Amino acid sequence: MKSKKSIIETAVSTLKLESEAILNLLQHINDDFVKVVHAILESNGRVIVTGIGKSAIIAQKIVATFNSTGTPAIFMHAADAVHGDLGMIQKDDIVICLSKSGNTPEIKLLAPLLKQSGNLLIGMLGSLDSDLAKQADLILNTTVEKEACPHNLAPTTSTTAQLAMGDALAICLLEAREFNTDDFARYHPGGSLGKRLYLKVGDLAAKNEKPSISPSASVKDVIIEISKNRLGAVVVIDNDKILGVITDGDIRRMLEKHSTIENITAADLMSAHPKRIDKDELALLALELIKKNNITQLLVTTGDTYYGMVHLHDLLQEGII
């Protein structure tokens, strides 16, 4: 069994090799890279990303990143392409082919077929002397000196370089399209990341009760209203005007200070300037306010009107945190 020191040394060596490979890509961000960006932006078609082996897996990730950031893309496995999947390519589509060597049998067979169809062929490759390099209209150079694998065999550094080049391309396209947070939320409506960008405070408050009580209410009535609605607080209302908020913490502090509570009313207990948020604000802002003020709930309003309440647990349940 390898020692702790040996394991750490191998891990560090791997990360250094891969980080150096990414830094070496800087010299390959050239005119061809810019032409690729322009070609995709000006295209009326989609980006077809293909590859074989580990490069195929990286191709799938690049496709996922493209699609989630506003660039329509489809993955096509190089082996399946020559058995019918070439039919998915339309005349305005652009093809990006990933390959370290550029000389695998599937790629050597596929590249000429793509050229015959008239589609722009972009080679993301690690060998400028390869068949793919000769066939490609534009080249994204992902050459690496060696794999992190001690035998220089398992694709590691090379696939890291492909992944990084794909990310660089995707982000350039994102910025050129002025793809913003609203666009991102539209493409990611189901995940917690998307919710952080589109979920409104009012959406959460609408699911809760609207605990309220008059300023003359007794302590007993306040406790009943807080317990009934399970939000840890109640809003003090008089003629539709918000006067303040009473939390369960206010009740505990009151009990510590007073031996008798018969003459205490809601108006005596309330905090007159509660933290509040408009129902149309993002739930993410509610989280920031809750954290900043070290509280667990916020009063939700629409203008000066009481709309409801949002609790820290609501944000937790929606995955905002």
C-alpha positions in Angstrom: 0.0 0.0 0.0 1.3 3.4 -0.9 2.3 5.8 1.9 0.4 9.0 2.7 3.4 11.0 1.4 3.5 9.1 -1.9 -0.3 9.6 -2.4 0.0 13.3 -1.8 3.0 13.6 -4.1 1.1 11.9 -6.9 -2.0 14.0 -6.5 0.0 17.2 -6.4 2.0 16.1 -9.5 -1.2 15.4 -11.4 -2.7 18.7 -10.6 0.5 20.6 -11.5 0.7 18.8 -14.9 -2.9 19.5 -15.7 -2.8 23.2 -14.5 0.4 23.7 -16.6 -1.4 22.2 -19.6 -4.3 24.7 -19.2 -1.8 27.6 -18.9 -0.1 26.4 -22.1 -3.4 26.8 -23.9 -3.0 30.6 -23.6 -0.6 30.6 -26.6 -3.2 28.8 -28.7 -5.9 31.4 -28.2 -5.3 32.8 -31.7 -7.0 33.9 -34.9 -8.5 30.5 -35.4 -10.1 30.7 -32.0 -11.6 34.1 -32.8 -12.8 32.8 -36.2 -14.6 29.9 -34.4 -16.4 32.3 -32.1 -17.5 34.5 -35.0 -18.5 31.5 -37.1 -20.8 30.1 -34.4 -22.3 33.5 -33.6 -23.1 34.1 -37.3 -24.4 30.6 -37.9 -28.1 29.9 -38.4 -27.5 26.3 -37.4 -26.4 24.4 -34.3 -23.0 23.2 -33.0 -22.5 19.5 -33.4 -19.8 18.3 -31.1 -18.3 14.9 -31.7 -15.5 12.6 -30.5 -14.5 9.1 -29.6 -13.5 7.5 -26.3 -12.8 9.9 -23.5 -13.0 12.8 -25.9 -16.6 11.9 -26.5 -17.3 12.3 -22.8 -15.7 15.8 -22.9 -17.7 16.6 -26.0 -21.0 15.8 -24.1 -20.0 18.2 -21.3 -19.2 20.9 -23.8 -22.6 20.4 -25.4 -24.2 20.7 -22.0 -22.4 23.9 -21.3 -23.2 25.4 -24.7 -26.9 24.6 -24.4 -27.2 26.0 -20.9 -25.5 29.3 -21.9 -27.4 30.1 -25.1 -25.6 28.2 -27.9 -27.7 25.4 -29.4 -25.6 22.2 -29.5 -26.0 18.5 -30.1 -23.6 15.6 -29.2 -22.9 13.1 -31.9 -20.7 10.1 -31.1 -18.1 9.6 -33.8 -18.6 5.8 -34.0 -22.4 6.2 -34.4 -22.0 9.0 -36.9 -20.9 6.6 -39.7 -23.8 4.3 -38.9 -26.6 6.7 -39.5 -26.2 9.5 -37.1 -24.7 11.8 -39.7 -28.3 12.4 -40.7 -28.7 14.7 -37.7 -26.4 17.2 -39.2 -28.2 20.0 -41.1 -26.6 22.2 -43.8 -26.1 25.3 -41.5 -24.6 23.3 -38.6 -21.0 23.7 -37.5 -19.1 20.6 -36.4 -16.5 20.5 -33.7 -14.5 17.3 -33.6 -12.5 16.4 -30.5 -9.5 14.1 -30.7 -6.1 14.1 -29.1 -4.3 12.3 -31.9 -6.6 13.2 -34.8 -5.8 9.8 -36.3 -8.2 7.3 -34.7 -9.9 5.1 -37.3 -13.4 6.6 -36.6 -12.1 10.2 -36.9 -10.2 9.4 -40.1 -13.4 8.0 -41.6 -15.7 10.7 -40.3 -13.7 13.8 -41.2 -13.8 13.4 -45.0 -17.6 12.7 -44.8 -18.1 15.9 -42.9 -16.1 17.9 -45.4 -18.2 16.4 -48.3 -21.4 17.7 -46.6 -20.1 21.2 -46.8 -20.3 21.9 -43.0 -17.6 24.0 -41.3 -15.3 21.5 -39.6 -13.5 22.6 -36.5 -10.8 20.3 -35.0 -10.1 20.5 -31.3 -7.0 18.4 -31.4 -3.6 17.7 -29.9 -1.6 16.9 -33.1 -1.2 19.4 -35.9 0.2 16.7 -38.2 -2.9 14.5 -38.0 -5.5 13.6 -40.6 -8.1 15.6 -38.7 -5.8 18.7 -38.7 -5.5 18.4 -42.5 -9.2 18.1 -43.0 -10.3 20.8 -40.5 -11.2 24.3 -41.6 -10.3 25.8 -38.3 -8.2 24.4 -35.4 -8.5 24.7 -31.6 -5.1 23.5 -30.5 -5.2 21.5 -27.3 -1.7 20.0 -27.5 -0.2 18.7 -24.3 3.3 17.6 -23.5 2.3 14.5 -21.6 -0.6 12.8 -19.8 -0.7 12.8 -16.0 -0.9 9.0 -16.3 2.6 7.7 -15.4 2.6 5.6 -18.5 1.5 8.6 -20.6 -1.5 6.5 -21.9 -4.7 7.3 -20.0 -6.3 10.5 -21.3 -6.0 12.9 -18.3 -4.1 16.1 -19.1 -5.4 16.0 -22.7 -9.0 15.8 -21.7 -8.5 18.5 -19.1 -7.2 20.8 -21.9 -10.2 19.9 -24.1 -12.6 20.7 -21.3 -10.9 24.1 -20.5 -10.8 25.0 -24.2 -14.5 24.2 -24.5 -15.3 26.4 -21.4 -13.3 29.3 -22.9 -15.2 29.0 -26.1 -18.6 28.8 -24.3 -17.9 31.8 -22.1 -16.8 33.9 -25.1 -20.1 33.0 -26.8 -22.0 33.8 -23.7 -20.5 37.2 -23.4 -20.9 37.9 -27.1 -24.6 37.0 -26.9 -25.0 39.2 -23.8 -26.4 36.2 -22.0 -27.6 37.4 -18.6 -28.9 36.0 -15.3 -32.5 36.1 -16.6 -31.5 34.0 -19.6 -29.7 31.6 -17.3 -32.7 31.3 -15.0 -34.9 30.5 -18.1 -32.6 27.6 -19.1 -32.3 26.3 -15.5 -35.8 26.6 -14.0 -35.7 23.3 -12.1 -32.5 23.5 -10.2 -31.6 25.4 -7.0 -29.2 27.6 -9.1 -32.1 28.7 -11.3 -34.3 29.3 -8.3 -31.7 31.7 -6.9 -32.2 33.7 -10.1 -35.9 33.7 -10.6 -37.8 32.7 -7.4 -39.5 35.7 -5.8 -40.2 36.4 -2.2 -43.9 36.6 -2.9 -43.9 33.1 -4.3 -42.7 31.8 -0.9 -44.9 34.0 1.2 -48.0 33.0 -0.7 -47.6 29.5 0.5 -47.6 30.6 4.2 -50.4 31.9 6.4 -50.5 35.6 7.2 -50.3 35.8 11.0 -51.6 39.1 12.4 -53.0 40.5 15.6 -54.3 43.8 16.9 -52.1 46.0 19.1 -54.5 45.5 22.1 -54.3 41.7 22.0 -53.2 39.8 25.1 -50.0 37.8 25.5 -52.0 34.6 25.4 -53.6 35.6 22.1 -50.2 36.5 20.7 -48.7 33.1 21.7 -51.7 31.3 20.2 -51.4 33.2 16.9 -47.6 32.5 16.7 -48.0 28.8 17.5 -50.9 28.4 15.1 -49.1 29.6 12.0 -45.7 28.1 12.7 -43.7 31.0 11.4 -42.2 32.1 14.7 -43.7 35.6 14.5 -46.9 37.6 14.2 -47.5 41.0 12.6 -49.3 43.7 14.6 -51.9 45.4 12.4 -54.2 48.3 13.1 -56.6 49.4 10.4 -54.5 47.7 7.8 -51.4 49.6 9.0 -48.3 47.6 9.9 -47.3 48.7 13.4 -44.7 46.0 14.2 -43.7 42.4 14.6 -43.6 40.1 17.6 -41.3 37.0 17.4 -41.2 34.0 19.7 -37.9 35.4 21.0 -39.8 38.6 22.1 -42.2 36.4 24.1 -39.3 34.6 25.9 -37.5 37.8 26.7 -40.8 39.3 28.1 -41.3 36.3 30.3 -37.8 36.6 31.7 -38.4 40.3 32.6 -42.0 40.2 34.0 -43.5 38.1 36.7 -47.1 39.0 35.7 -48.3 39.4 32.1 -52.0 40.2 32.5 -51.7 43.8 31.5 -49.1 43.4 28.7 -50.4 43.8 25.2 -49.1 43.1 21.7 -48.3 46.8 21.4 -45.9 46.5 24.4 -44.2 43.4 22.9 -43.7 44.4 19.3 -40.6 45.6 17.5 -41.8 48.8 15.8 -39.4 48.7 12.9 -39.5 45.2 11.5 -37.2 44.1 8.7 -39.3 43.9 5.6 -38.9 43.1 1.9 -41.1 43.7 -1.2 -42.9 40.6 -2.6 -41.3 41.2 -6.0 -37.7 40.9 -4.7 -35.7 37.8 -5.3 -35.7 35.1 -2.6 -31.9 35.4 -2.7 -32.1 38.9 -1.4 -34.4 37.7 1.4 -31.6 35.2 2.4 -29.0 38.0 2.4 -31.2 40.2 4.6 -31.9 37.3 7.0 -28.2 36.6 7.3 -27.2 40.2 7.6 -29.7 40.9 10.4 -29.3 37.5 12.2 -33.0 36.8 12.1 -35.2 33.9 10.9 -38.1 35.6 9.2 -38.9 38.7 7.1 -42.1 40.7 6.8 -43.2 40.6 3.1 -45.0 43.7 1.8 -46.5 45.1 -1.4 -46.0 48.8 -1.1 -47.0 49.5 2.5 -49.5 46.7 2.6 -48.9 43.5 4.5 -48.5 40.6 2.0 -47.2 37.8 4.2 -44.1 36.4 5.8 -41.1 34.4 4.6 -39.1 32.2 7.0 -35.5 30.9 6.8 -37.0 27.4 6.5 -38.8 28.3 3.3 -35.4 29.2 1.7 -33.9 26.0 3.0 -36.7 23.9 1.5 -36.3 25.6 -1.9 -32.6 25.0 -1.9 -31.8 28.7 -2.0 -29.2 28.2 0.7 
